[in-house]
Amino acid sequence: MLPQNRRLRHLQGIYLRNLSFTRPHGRAADDLEADLSKPQAVHDGPPSPQLLHHARSSESLLPPTRPKDRRRSTTLAGVSPITRQKQLEYTVEGRAADVFFSLHCEGGEEDPVYISEVNERAINFNFRFFDLSQAGPSVTRKTQFTIKIWAKRQLEWSLLLTEHVDLRSLNFLGSLRSHQFPPNCLIFHLIDGIYSFELSSKRPEPKQAPALPTSSYNALMKLSNLDNSIQDALATRETLTAQINSILERTPPDAVPQAQESASLASKYVTAQTRSLRASQSRRAELQASIEARRTAIREGRAAQAKAAEDVGHAQSKLPGSRALLAAARESIHGQRRRVCEDLARIFVIAPSPSGAALSFCVCGVPLPNTDYDPTSSSSTEDSLSAGLGYVAQLTHALQFYLSVPLPYPISPFGSRSSIRDDISLLPDSQREFPLFLRGGATAQYRFDYAWFLLNKDIEALCVSAGLKVVDIRHTLPNLKYLLYVCSAGRDEVPERKRGGVRGLWAGRMKGRSVADDGASVSTAGSRSRPGSADSEAMGGKQRELMGRVASSTGININNDKERDTIEDGGPNSVVMDAPSSSLGSVGGNITLPFDEGSTRLTLRTKGLRENVGAHA
């Protein structure tokens, strides 16, 4: 890099060699004057007074000669190790120190541009590289700066050296090898190499190139003639230029071409503006149509919003009643679930096992262990185990509908031959069905154990839905008994079972048989025909004929059409017939109830076999 091109942004690192705290001495005054061109180092402390003295000769500047004594290697041989240690500490303390440097730029800025890290206890320092390209043009474009060396000795920091550096006066070194550095020598690392002040510049040796032949006389004459020809051509060009300018000055200017060009340009501008005007008009029409469509949409939205607000007002007026109805329905559902769970607990009796073992129960008198059994047991024990699991499967299958909890593993209850299906695991479709009974064989044993495990997982899902925490899913009957106990618990009384059910089913069967005797069929309310149609009138005639037969057999007289219509509609005020069970045997053949009651409440309505028939009678 050329000296005039060096800038502060090219500086990347600084080295310090041969740290010294002693001032240089033994130089002549005229030698100092000869070195004024070099930048002087300003040390800390008060300046020494300028004293005049005689210049020393070159002989007097030589160090005093000493007699050549024999070199002794036993200087510290006879001293103690403590003395040796102290001597080494004194030597290191006299030369080593903690050092860092700071860079300052001229221009009134007191803060340093860069502060290096602290290098501890050394004589030669290689400071870290830095990048000043981000400091701004006022710093990076400078060629001169000041570097201050700070040293720490005896727990105190002091300014050791202040050097004013001009990058243009640095000498190129190339490398740090094969150089003898003076005390406190500063070395600067630029992007193209290493430079210093004290050491001389390293100049490259001249290259040895072969001598080139010079031009001949004829070649030089040809160049001279060519130069003369060029000069004549330039003079001729100047003459022609002057003649053309004089002719143009004498000829008056013609404004027609310029006017035609201006007219053509104006016509182009008019055409462009016309096209832009048409585009703006079409855009305005589109915007107007869009605004009108938005206004229409806003009006429609406001109308819909007003209607919605009106609907919300009507719904809010009905909200308390709906909430009360919902609460009553939930309470009724809870009560019915309690009643159903109590009925299931009475049907599937889970009682402690006669053996008296802990957590050992039997269902419907069949003992069922908690997944621990003897695989080598007899066939009677296997049948008892299959029957117990069949009861548990039937009870679990029924509870999923009453508690509205779908089972993760569907159950197929078939008594002692029940099975369970796993649609979750990665299994072939032909092996997803697992039996809840023993068949024999190692594979059958594994499939039976896995089926029992799936059944326990279904029971766990039912318990979790009821808010119960299952301690051990292997306790099949204890978990089921606990679930039935919690689901049937409550402070209020258990609601009674709504009347209907089997009696409504019996009435429907009796009605179907009566109509079958006449060669006709009566459809239920789920497939009722439209009132006033031919099918409705035919069905009404058959129902009236059936009511007449039932009334004649039970001794009930239906006097008018109003009572007959009320009975046919099966509403809350429908006529319910009380008749002894013995009198029903003559209606539609030999039809009798499977149980004996004093009086039976029957209805002719069979829609859905509803259980609340006659609840409001």
C-alpha positions as a printed NumPy array, in Angstrom:
array([[   0.   ,    0.   ,    0.   ],
       [   1.27 ,    3.435,   -0.878],
       [   2.095,    5.665,    2.113],
       [  -0.367,    8.381,    1.058],
       [  -3.198,    5.806,    0.99 ],
       [  -2.801,    4.586,    4.564],
       [  -5.711,    5.439,    6.865],
       [  -6.701,    4.609,   10.388],
       [  -9.308,    2.118,    9.136],
       [  -6.452,   -0.002,    7.752],
       [  -4.978,   -0.477,   11.242],
       [  -5.817,   -3.925,   12.645],
       [  -3.471,   -4.581,   15.562],
       [  -0.618,   -3.242,   17.69 ],
       [   2.37 ,   -5.055,   19.265],
       [   4.696,   -3.867,   22.035],
       [   8.201,   -5.298,   22.311],
       [  10.841,   -5.058,   25.089],
       [   8.861,   -3.312,   27.804],
       [  11.216,   -1.033,   29.749],
       [  10.755,    1.478,   32.572],
       [  14.245,    3.074,   32.281],
       [  14.861,    6.184,   30.245],
       [  17.402,    6.005,   27.374],
       [  20.75 ,    7.6  ,   28.184],
       [  24.193,    7.896,   26.691],
       [  23.196,    9.717,   23.455],
       [  24.796,   12.912,   22.171],
       [  22.855,   16.164,   21.857],
       [  23.553,   16.457,   18.156],
       [  22.363,   12.877,   17.787],
       [  19.082,   13.917,   19.368],
       [  18.813,   16.875,   16.999],
       [  19.351,   14.519,   14.09 ],
       [  16.378,   12.438,   15.26 ],
       [  13.931,   15.363,   15.39 ],
       [  12.289,   14.077,   12.236],
       [  11.231,   10.957,   14.178],
       [   8.249,   11.177,   16.536],
       [   9.438,   11.551,   20.136],
       [   8.06 ,    9.486,   23.031],
       [   6.528,   11.529,   25.828],
       [   6.893,    9.714,   29.159],
       [   4.929,   10.298,   32.309],
       [   6.321,   12.411,   35.084],
       [   7.678,   15.989,   35.058],
       [   9.798,   16.97 ,   32.067],
       [  13.519,   17.025,   32.627],
       [  15.211,   20.44 ,   32.221],
       [  17.037,   21.118,   28.975],
       [  20.686,   21.279,   29.891],
       [  23.56 ,   22.139,   27.535],
       [  26.423,   19.677,   27.494],
       [  29.249,   18.753,   25.274],
       [  28.608,   16.251,   22.568],
       [  30.276,   12.972,   23.162],
       [  32.439,   11.383,   20.596],
       [  31.751,    8.005,   19.161],
       [  34.449,    6.54 ,   21.363],
       [  33.004,    7.968,   24.55 ],
       [  29.557,    6.514,   23.678],
       [  30.942,    2.989,   23.682],
       [  30.242,    1.007,   26.86 ],
       [  33.212,    0.744,   29.164],
       [  35.251,   -2.344,   28.587],
       [  35.686,   -4.752,   31.385],
       [  38.35 ,   -7.288,   31.796],
       [  37.379,  -10.559,   30.416],
       [  36.715,  -12.522,   33.516],
       [  36.   ,  -16.166,   33.552],
       [  32.325,  -16.844,   33.281],
       [  31.021,  -18.317,   36.455],
       [  28.   ,  -20.607,   36.51 ],
       [  28.005,  -20.916,   40.29 ],
       [  26.759,  -17.388,   41.08 ],
       [  23.601,  -18.652,   42.859],
       [  24.866,  -22.126,   43.453],
       [  25.535,  -21.769,   47.135],
       [  22.523,  -19.628,   48.13 ],
       [  19.303,  -20.885,   49.646],
       [  16.146,  -21.563,   47.604],
       [  14.427,  -18.597,   49.278],
       [  17.149,  -16.275,   48.066],
       [  16.882,  -17.694,   44.557],
       [  13.145,  -17.176,   44.584],
       [  13.45 ,  -13.583,   45.748],
       [  16.124,  -12.874,   43.116],
       [  13.844,  -14.201,   40.371],
       [  10.9  ,  -12.197,   41.708],
       [  12.996,   -9.031,   41.72 ],
       [  14.065,   -9.685,   38.131],
       [  10.518,  -10.275,   36.909],
       [   9.168,   -7.336,   38.932],
       [  11.689,   -5.035,   37.343],
       [  10.698,   -5.906,   33.799],
       [   7.119,   -7.375,   33.702],
       [   3.921,   -5.364,   34.196],
       [   0.216,   -5.192,   33.281],
       [  -0.228,   -3.089,   30.132],
       [  -3.021,   -1.787,   27.932],
       [  -3.186,    0.996,   25.317],
       [  -5.704,    3.59 ,   24.118],
       [  -6.043,    5.301,   20.736],
       [  -6.857,    9.027,   20.486],
       [  -7.584,   11.187,   17.459],
       [  -6.882,   14.88 ,   17.172],
       [  -9.832,   17.211,   16.819],
       [ -11.02 ,   18.062,   20.308],
       [ -12.264,   14.628,   21.287],
       [ -11.086,   13.715,   24.78 ],
       [ -12.552,   10.199,   24.797],
       [ -10.359,    7.508,   23.282],
       [ -11.368,    5.916,   20.015],
       [ -10.365,    2.441,   21.193],
       [  -9.211,    0.87 ,   24.486],
       [  -7.515,   -2.505,   24.361],
       [  -7.712,   -5.371,   26.809],
       [  -5.294,   -5.672,   29.731],
       [  -2.369,   -8.059,   29.248],
       [  -0.954,   -9.215,   32.547],
       [   2.606,   -9.812,   33.684],
       [   4.565,   -9.814,   30.42 ],
       [   7.368,   -8.004,   28.578],
       [   6.283,   -8.54 ,   24.961],
       [   2.614,   -7.94 ,   24.233],
       [   0.459,   -9.071,   21.319],
       [  -2.841,   -7.237,   21.722],
       [  -6.023,   -8.458,   20.124],
       [  -6.916,   -7.328,   16.625],
       [  -9.633,   -4.685,   16.291],
       [ -11.773,   -3.115,   13.566],
       [ -12.212,    0.665,   13.401],
       [ -14.232,    0.712,   10.175],
       [ -17.467,    1.243,   12.162],
       [ -16.181,    4.333,   14.008],
       [ -17.331,    6.842,   11.36 ],
       [ -15.586,    8.767,    8.581],
       [ -14.214,   11.367,   11.   ],
       [ -12.029,    8.645,   12.517],
       [ -11.462,    6.123,    9.756],
       [ -10.135,    8.692,    7.252],
       [  -7.421,   10.098,    9.537],
       [  -3.745,    9.407,    8.937],
       [  -2.476,   10.649,   12.319],
       [  -3.405,    9.561,   15.822],
       [  -1.968,    9.299,   19.328],
       [  -1.34 ,    6.054,   21.181],
       [  -0.923,    5.967,   24.968],
       [   0.632,    2.993,   26.748],
       [  -0.547,    2.472,   30.352],
       [   1.331,    0.213,   32.768],
       [   0.558,   -1.096,   36.251],
       [   3.322,   -1.551,   38.777],
       [   2.97 ,   -1.861,   42.523],
       [  -0.842,   -1.724,   42.289],
       [  -0.867,    1.678,   40.552],
       [  -1.617,    2.567,   36.924],
       [   0.601,    5.121,   35.231],
       [   1.106,    6.522,   31.747],
       [   4.217,    4.848,   30.402],
       [   4.43 ,    6.145,   26.839],
       [   2.658,    8.651,   24.568],
       [   3.396,    8.327,   20.869],
       [   2.105,   10.548,   18.036],
       [   1.863,    8.343,   14.983],
       [   1.673,    9.314,   11.316],
       [   0.783,    6.27 ,    9.228],
       [   2.441,    7.773,    6.162],
       [   5.881,    7.709,    7.811],
       [   5.866,    4.064,    8.902],
       [   8.53 ,    1.645,    7.682],
       [   7.574,   -1.739,    6.293],
       [   8.985,   -4.761,    8.159],
       [   7.223,   -7.743,    6.595],
       [   7.422,  -10.026,    9.668],
       [   8.489,  -10.028,   13.322],
       [  11.326,  -12.492,   12.823],
       [  15.029,  -11.674,   12.532],
       [  14.655,   -8.219,   14.059],
       [  16.288,   -6.739,   17.162],
       [  13.713,   -4.409,   18.712],
       [  14.674,   -1.398,   20.876],
       [  12.995,   -0.823,   24.274],
       [   9.275,    0.031,   24.159],
       [   9.122,   -0.603,   20.438],
       [   5.671,   -0.167,   18.898],
       [   4.776,   -2.298,   15.893],
       [   1.644,   -1.632,   13.82 ],
       [  -0.226,   -4.336,   11.908],
       [  -2.006,   -2.967,    8.836],
       [  -4.05 ,   -4.89 ,    6.311],
       [  -1.049,   -5.404,    4.032],
       [   1.684,   -6.145,    6.56 ],
       [   3.666,   -5.053,    9.628],
       [   5.159,   -1.546,   10.032],
       [   7.342,    0.199,   12.62 ],
       [   9.035,    3.538,   13.399],
       [  12.392,    2.56 ,   14.871],
       [  13.39 ,   -0.14 ,   12.4  ],
       [  14.468,    0.611,    8.849],
       [  12.293,   -0.202,    5.895],
       [  12.863,   -3.492,    4.105],
       [  13.317,   -2.809,    0.409],
       [  12.863,   -5.63 ,   -2.112],
       [  15.838,   -6.575,   -4.216],
       [  15.728,   -5.501,   -7.913],
       [  14.636,   -8.153,  -10.321],
       [  17.155,   -9.461,  -12.801],
       [  15.498,   -9.038,  -16.23 ],
       [  17.101,   -9.427,  -19.646],
       [  17.9  ,   -6.296,  -21.654],
       [  15.26 ,   -5.293,  -24.194],
       [  16.166,   -4.035,  -27.683],
       [  15.493,   -0.323,  -28.466],
       [  13.726,    1.203,  -31.495],
       [  15.503,    1.806,  -34.801],
       [  15.947,    5.107,  -36.636],
       [  13.392,    4.262,  -39.301],
       [  10.753,    3.438,  -36.65 ],
       [  11.372,    6.771,  -34.925],
       [  11.026,    8.668,  -38.274],
       [   7.744,    6.873,  -38.971],
       [   6.43 ,    7.997,  -35.582],
       [   7.47 ,   11.572,  -36.305],
       [   5.732,   11.609,  -39.692],
       [   2.605,   10.121,  -38.177],
       [   2.565,   12.831,  -35.503],
       [   2.834,   15.549,  -38.178],
       [  -0.069,   14.04 ,  -40.1  ],
       [  -2.217,   13.994,  -36.961],
       [  -1.437,   17.636,  -36.268],
       [  -2.413,   18.602,  -39.858],
       [  -5.714,   16.724,  -39.509],
       [  -6.505,   18.547,  -36.267],
       [  -5.809,   21.946,  -37.91 ],
       [  -8.053,   21.045,  -40.87 ],
       [ -10.877,   20.072,  -38.471],
       [ -10.621,   23.412,  -36.678],
       [ -10.798,   25.283,  -40.026],
       [ -13.899,   23.401,  -41.141],
       [ -15.585,   23.976,  -37.791],
       [ -15.018,   27.735,  -38.082],
       [ -16.442,   27.83 ,  -41.642],
       [ -19.569,   25.891,  -40.669],
       [ -20.222,   28.189,  -37.713],
       [ -19.929,   31.314,  -39.938],
       [ -22.401,   29.872,  -42.472],
       [ -24.899,   29.05 ,  -39.728],
       [ -24.621,   32.556,  -38.323],
       [ -25.428,   34.128,  -41.71 ],
       [ -28.408,   31.791,  -42.424],
       [ -31.709,   32.788,  -40.633],
       [ -33.161,   29.981,  -38.396],
       [ -36.139,   27.951,  -39.711],
       [ -38.863,   27.594,  -37.013],
       [ -41.144,   25.247,  -39.005],
       [ -39.501,   21.899,  -37.999],
       [ -39.423,   22.961,  -34.371],
       [ -43.078,   23.989,  -34.492],
       [ -44.064,   20.7  ,  -36.143],
       [ -42.183,   18.739,  -33.491],
       [ -43.909,   20.76 ,  -30.744],
       [ -47.319,   20.147,  -32.349],
       [ -46.669,   16.419,  -32.623],
       [ -45.572,   16.279,  -29.   ],
       [ -48.686,   18.213,  -27.893],
       [ -50.904,   15.828,  -29.883],
       [ -49.307,   12.859,  -28.117],
       [ -49.908,   14.516,  -24.738],
       [ -53.573,   15.172,  -25.615],
       [ -54.082,   11.543,  -26.681],
       [ -52.497,   10.277,  -23.455],
       [ -54.62 ,   12.601,  -21.306],
       [ -57.795,   11.529,  -23.153],
       [ -57.012,    7.886,  -22.514],
       [ -56.304,    8.654,  -18.843],
       [ -59.596,   10.587,  -18.578],
       [ -61.588,    7.652,  -19.946],
       [ -59.893,    5.271,  -17.518],
       [ -60.668,    7.617,  -14.632],
       [ -64.325,    7.875,  -15.678],
       [ -64.679,    4.074,  -15.867],
       [ -62.985,    3.769,  -12.491],
       [ -65.349,    6.369,  -11.031],
       [ -68.355,    4.425,  -12.358],
       [ -67.018,    1.213,  -10.808],
       [ -66.471,    2.924,   -7.476],
       [ -69.972,    4.403,   -7.523],
       [ -71.472,    0.969,   -8.226],
       [ -69.352,   -0.543,   -5.455],
       [ -70.42 ,    2.157,   -2.995],
       [ -74.069,    1.636,   -3.889],
       [ -73.714,   -2.132,   -3.42 ],
       [ -72.072,   -1.573,   -0.057],
       [ -74.841,    0.783,    0.993],
       [ -77.403,   -1.844,    0.052],
       [ -75.488,   -4.471,    1.983],
       [ -75.248,   -2.14 ,    4.985],
       [ -79.008,   -1.561,    4.918],
       [ -79.66 ,   -5.277,    4.699],
       [ -77.185,   -5.942,    7.489],
       [ -78.79 ,   -3.353,    9.725],
       [ -82.197,   -4.861,    9.041],
       [ -80.882,   -8.314,    9.865],
       [ -79.215,   -6.94 ,   12.966],
       [ -82.449,   -5.307,   14.117],
       [ -84.327,   -8.545,   13.511],
       [ -81.671,  -10.466,   15.401],
       [ -81.895,   -8.   ,   18.289],
       [ -85.669,   -8.452,   18.329],
       [ -85.242,  -12.228,   18.332],
       [ -82.728,  -11.943,   21.146],
       [ -85.217,   -9.881,   23.127],
       [ -87.926,  -12.5  ,   22.64 ],
       [ -85.458,  -15.267,   23.485],
       [ -84.345,  -13.46 ,   26.647],
       [ -87.941,  -13.252,   27.797],
       [ -88.161,  -17.04 ,   27.403],
       [ -84.695,  -17.725,   28.808],
       [ -85.664,  -17.996,   32.517],
       [ -88.418,  -20.479,   31.709],
       [ -86.082,  -22.485,   29.483],
       [ -83.421,  -22.522,   32.17 ],
       [ -85.931,  -23.665,   34.767],
       [ -87.161,  -26.351,   32.368],
       [ -83.573,  -27.422,   31.694],
       [ -82.796,  -27.593,   35.403],
       [ -85.956,  -29.612,   36.003],
       [ -85.05 ,  -31.947,   33.131],
       [ -81.538,  -32.427,   34.502],
       [ -82.898,  -33.097,   37.965],
       [ -85.392,  -35.553,   36.537],
       [ -82.648,  -37.28 ,   34.517],
       [ -80.479,  -37.512,   37.621],
       [ -83.359,  -38.976,   39.619],
       [ -84.184,  -41.491,   36.912],
       [ -80.531,  -42.49 ,   36.707],
       [ -80.537,  -43.054,   40.464],
       [ -83.62 ,  -45.216,   40.172],
       [ -82.155,  -47.168,   37.236],
       [ -78.873,  -47.724,   39.097],
       [ -80.791,  -48.96 ,   42.15 ],
       [ -82.805,  -51.31 ,   39.95 ],
       [ -79.615,  -52.592,   38.333],
       [ -78.049,  -53.054,   41.768],
       [ -81.078,  -55.139,   42.791],
       [ -81.041,  -57.126,   39.534],
       [ -77.29 ,  -57.754,   39.442],
       [ -76.666,  -58.284,   43.137],
       [ -72.998,  -57.756,   43.998],
       [ -72.401,  -59.166,   47.483],
       [ -69.297,  -60.153,   49.429],
       [ -68.001,  -63.627,   48.675],
       [ -68.772,  -66.354,   51.248],
       [ -65.065,  -67.072,   51.468],
       [ -64.617,  -63.761,   53.355],
       [ -61.45 ,  -62.743,   51.47 ],
       [ -60.667,  -59.013,   51.129],
       [ -62.232,  -57.35 ,   48.076],
       [ -63.779,  -60.655,   47.015],
       [ -67.333,  -60.382,   45.685],
       [ -69.845,  -62.446,   43.747],
       [ -72.44 ,  -61.273,   41.233],
       [ -75.876,  -62.925,   41.275],
       [ -74.405,  -65.612,   43.517],
       [ -71.539,  -66.385,   41.091],
       [ -68.093,  -65.666,   42.575],
       [ -65.753,  -63.671,   40.36 ],
       [ -62.089,  -63.205,   41.332],
       [ -60.118,  -60.032,   40.678],
       [ -58.29 ,  -61.231,   37.541],
       [ -56.378,  -63.816,   39.59 ],
       [ -57.473,  -67.349,   38.91 ],
       [ -56.006,  -70.778,   38.306],
       [ -55.726,  -71.532,   34.562],
       [ -55.619,  -75.254,   35.333],
       [ -58.968,  -75.224,   37.136],
       [ -61.842,  -77.572,   36.356],
       [ -64.548,  -77.005,   33.764],
       [ -67.077,  -76.05 ,   36.447],
       [ -64.816,  -73.27 ,   37.635],
       [ -64.368,  -72.072,   34.049],
       [ -68.138,  -72.061,   33.535],
       [ -68.608,  -70.108,   36.778],
       [ -65.957,  -67.611,   35.685],
       [ -67.562,  -67.207,   32.236],
       [ -71.022,  -66.763,   33.802],
       [ -69.738,  -64.087,   36.201],
       [ -68.058,  -62.193,   33.393],
       [ -71.279,  -62.507,   31.356],
       [ -73.206,  -60.778,   34.172],
       [ -70.551,  -58.052,   34.401],
       [ -70.599,  -57.579,   30.615],
       [ -74.414,  -57.295,   30.607],
       [ -74.347,  -54.761,   33.468],
       [ -71.557,  -52.689,   31.867],
       [ -73.312,  -52.756,   28.502],
       [ -76.528,  -51.467,   30.1  ],
       [ -74.783,  -48.746,   32.137],
       [ -73.261,  -47.122,   29.05 ],
       [ -76.769,  -46.223,   27.807],
       [ -78.193,  -45.115,   31.157],
       [ -75.129,  -42.984,   31.988],
       [ -74.711,  -41.722,   28.377],
       [ -71.068,  -42.775,   28.269],
       [ -69.895,  -44.612,   25.116],
       [ -67.543,  -47.458,   25.921],
       [ -64.11 ,  -47.395,   24.259],
       [ -64.329,  -51.159,   23.704],
       [ -67.807,  -52.346,   22.559],
       [ -69.293,  -55.34 ,   24.353],
       [ -71.424,  -58.099,   22.848],
       [ -73.357,  -59.527,   25.85 ],
       [ -74.342,  -63.153,   25.263],
       [ -74.4  ,  -64.499,   28.82 ],
       [ -71.497,  -66.838,   29.505],
       [ -70.405,  -66.502,   25.859],
       [ -69.995,  -62.726,   25.828],
       [ -67.196,  -61.047,   23.934],
       [ -65.553,  -57.649,   23.632],
       [ -64.047,  -55.887,   20.607],
       [ -60.889,  -53.79 ,   20.365],
       [ -61.151,  -51.242,   17.533],
       [ -58.312,  -49.062,   18.842],
       [ -55.194,  -51.243,   18.776],
       [ -53.316,  -52.113,   15.594],
       [ -54.696,  -55.597,   15.043],
       [ -55.989,  -57.52 ,   12.028],
       [ -59.741,  -57.196,   11.572],
       [ -60.198,  -60.941,   12.034],
       [ -58.562,  -60.814,   15.502],
       [ -60.295,  -57.806,   17.041],
       [ -62.975,  -59.89 ,   18.825],
       [ -61.851,  -61.288,   22.212],
       [ -63.908,  -63.851,   24.192],
       [ -64.91 ,  -63.371,   27.839],
       [ -64.861,  -67.134,   28.408],
       [ -62.22 ,  -69.834,   28.466],
       [ -61.807,  -72.215,   25.554],
       [ -58.494,  -73.922,   26.297],
       [ -54.995,  -73.487,   24.944],
       [ -52.272,  -70.873,   25.474],
       [ -53.592,  -68.539,   22.756],
       [ -57.121,  -68.721,   24.098],
       [ -55.775,  -68.015,   27.596],
       [ -54.   ,  -64.878,   26.363],
       [ -57.064,  -63.65 ,   24.462],
       [ -59.273,  -64.287,   27.511],
       [ -56.933,  -62.307,   29.786],
       [ -56.837,  -59.45 ,   27.286],
       [ -60.66 ,  -59.471,   27.002],
       [ -60.929,  -59.233,   30.797],
       [ -58.466,  -56.327,   30.728],
       [ -60.58 ,  -54.502,   28.109],
       [ -63.704,  -55.077,   30.231],
       [ -61.93 ,  -53.511,   33.224],
       [ -60.956,  -50.529,   31.025],
       [ -64.631,  -50.038,   30.105],
       [ -65.555,  -50.079,   33.801],
       [ -62.793,  -47.545,   34.432],
       [ -64.218,  -45.257,   31.71 ],
       [ -67.655,  -45.398,   33.404],
       [ -66.085,  -44.577,   36.788],
       [ -64.135,  -41.648,   35.349],
       [ -67.31 ,  -40.223,   33.8  ],
       [ -68.931,  -40.315,   37.256],
       [ -65.954,  -38.504,   38.809],
       [ -64.517,  -41.575,   40.55 ],
       [ -60.842,  -42.401,   40.822],
       [ -60.071,  -46.057,   40.224],
       [ -57.239,  -47.318,   42.385],
       [ -56.824,  -50.675,   40.637],
       [ -58.693,  -51.619,   37.459],
       [ -58.219,  -55.33 ,   38.221],
       [ -60.906,  -55.093,   40.932],
       [ -63.803,  -55.745,   38.606],
       [ -66.728,  -56.236,   40.996],
       [ -65.526,  -53.749,   43.674],
       [ -65.301,  -51.001,   41.053],
       [ -68.764,  -51.849,   39.676],
       [ -70.319,  -51.906,   43.152],
       [ -68.684,  -48.584,   43.998],
       [ -69.988,  -47.081,   40.719],
       [ -73.556,  -48.267,   41.355],
       [ -73.373,  -47.009,   44.945],
       [ -72.258,  -43.526,   43.914],
       [ -74.693,  -43.233,   40.977],
       [ -77.662,  -44.234,   43.167],
       [ -76.691,  -41.924,   46.035],
       [ -78.636,  -38.715,   46.712],
       [ -80.5  ,  -36.765,   49.36 ],
       [ -83.873,  -36.637,   47.635],
       [ -86.176,  -39.57 ,   47.358],
       [ -85.838,  -41.83 ,   44.365],
       [ -88.612,  -40.952,   41.838],
       [ -91.153,  -43.592,   41.032],
       [ -91.13 ,  -45.4  ,   37.754],
       [ -93.494,  -43.816,   35.278],
       [ -96.539,  -45.905,   34.52 ],
       [ -96.759,  -47.53 ,   31.117],
       [ -93.997,  -49.696,   29.77 ],
       [ -95.213,  -53.315,   29.703],
       [ -98.852,  -52.249,   29.94 ],
       [ -98.523,  -49.96 ,   26.939],
       [ -96.721,  -52.74 ,   25.085],
       [ -99.588,  -55.116,   26.   ],
       [-102.176,  -52.673,   24.744],
       [-100.294,  -52.358,   21.47 ],
       [-100.119,  -56.131,   21.062],
       [-103.83 ,  -56.49 ,   21.846],
       [-104.652,  -53.777,   19.345],
       [-102.481,  -55.392,   16.664],
       [-104.07 ,  -58.795,   17.122],
       [-107.59 ,  -57.364,   17.025],
       [-106.901,  -55.648,   13.734],
       [-105.15 ,  -58.746,   12.379],
       [-108.331,  -60.769,   12.993],
       [-110.198,  -58.428,   10.635],
       [-107.515,  -58.799,    7.903],
       [-106.11 ,  -55.245,    8.283],
       [-103.11 ,  -53.645,    9.924],
       [-102.964,  -50.443,   11.928],
       [ -99.825,  -48.348,   11.681],
       [ -98.331,  -46.548,   14.638],
       [ -98.173,  -42.807,   15.198],
       [ -94.735,  -42.642,   13.706],
       [ -96.285,  -43.407,   10.257],
       [ -99.638,  -41.573,   10.661],
       [-101.285,  -40.296,    7.503],
       [-102.246,  -36.739,    6.883],
       [-105.568,  -35.775,    8.574],
       [-108.489,  -35.704,    6.106],
       [-106.88 ,  -38.069,    3.584],
       [-108.382,  -41.365,    2.426],
       [-105.798,  -43.37 ,    4.429],
       [-106.567,  -41.363,    7.559],
       [-110.333,  -41.939,    7.2  ],
       [-109.799,  -45.689,    6.619],
       [-107.541,  -45.917,    9.677],
       [-110.026,  -43.874,   11.735],
       [-112.818,  -46.3  ,   10.777],
       [-110.744,  -49.313,   11.811],
       [-109.767,  -47.669,   15.116],
       [-113.425,  -46.845,   15.877],
       [-114.393,  -50.429,   15.119],
       [-111.61 ,  -51.659,   17.434],
       [-112.705,  -49.259,   20.184],
       [-116.23 ,  -50.52 ,   19.848],
       [-115.134,  -54.119,   20.324],
       [-112.995,  -53.276,   23.341],
       [-115.746,  -51.133,   24.866],
       [-118.376,  -53.845,   24.318],
       [-116.1  ,  -56.461,   25.926],
       [-115.221,  -54.263,   28.921],
       [-118.684,  -52.74 ,   29.44 ],
       [-117.712,  -49.16 ,   28.575],
       [-120.15 ,  -47.08 ,   26.531],
       [-118.808,  -44.425,   24.196],
       [-121.789,  -42.157,   23.575],
       [-120.546,  -39.46 ,   21.325],
       [-117.851,  -38.742,   18.774],
       [-116.042,  -36.361,   21.102],
       [-115.127,  -39.057,   23.566],
       [-114.171,  -41.369,   20.716],
       [-111.865,  -38.727,   19.221],
       [-110.299,  -38.096,   22.618],
       [-109.527,  -41.767,   23.013],
       [-108.079,  -41.992,   19.517],
       [-105.797,  -38.961,   20.032],
       [-104.379,  -40.393,   23.239],
       [-103.758,  -36.932,   24.693],
       [-103.26 ,  -36.07 ,   28.324],
       [-107.039,  -36.365,   28.906],
       [-107.462,  -39.602,   26.985],
       [-109.95 ,  -42.134,   28.262],
       [-108.224,  -44.962,   30.121],
       [-110.144,  -48.165,   30.562],
       [-110.047,  -50.102,   33.803],
       [-111.037,  -53.713,   33.344],
       [-110.313,  -56.958,   35.083],
       [-107.659,  -59.065,   33.507],
       [-110.105,  -61.91 ,   33.069],
       [-112.318,  -59.838,   30.769],
       [-109.462,  -59.352,   28.268],
       [-109.402,  -62.943,   27.215],
       [-112.315,  -62.497,   24.822],
       [-110.746,  -59.62 ,   22.941],
       [-108.843,  -60.659,   19.85 ],
       [-108.534,  -64.318,   20.816],
       [-106.847,  -65.813,   23.851],
       [-104.717,  -62.82 ,   24.978],
       [-103.809,  -62.647,   28.674],
       [-101.243,  -60.714,   30.695],
       [ -98.216,  -62.612,   32.02 ],
       [ -98.942,  -61.261,   35.526],
       [-102.067,  -61.018,   37.651],
       [-103.332,  -57.625,   38.755],
       [-106.623,  -56.492,   40.219],
       [-107.201,  -53.796,   37.657],
       [-105.273,  -52.916,   34.53 ],
       [-105.071,  -49.429,   32.997],
       [-104.975,  -49.743,   29.235],
       [-104.914,  -47.267,   26.389],
       [-105.439,  -47.563,   22.679],
       [-102.468,  -45.305,   21.913],
       [ -99.312,  -47.261,   21.037],
       [ -97.052,  -44.545,   19.636],
       [ -93.509,  -45.211,   20.854],
       [ -94.844,  -47.273,   23.806],
       [ -94.615,  -44.134,   25.923],
       [ -94.398,  -44.6  ,   29.647],
       [ -96.233,  -41.41 ,   30.651],
       [ -99.629,  -42.587,   29.436],
       [-102.208,  -41.666,   32.016],
       [ -99.732,  -39.66 ,   34.11 ],
       [-102.007,  -36.597,   33.959],
       [-105.298,  -38.53 ,   34.172]])
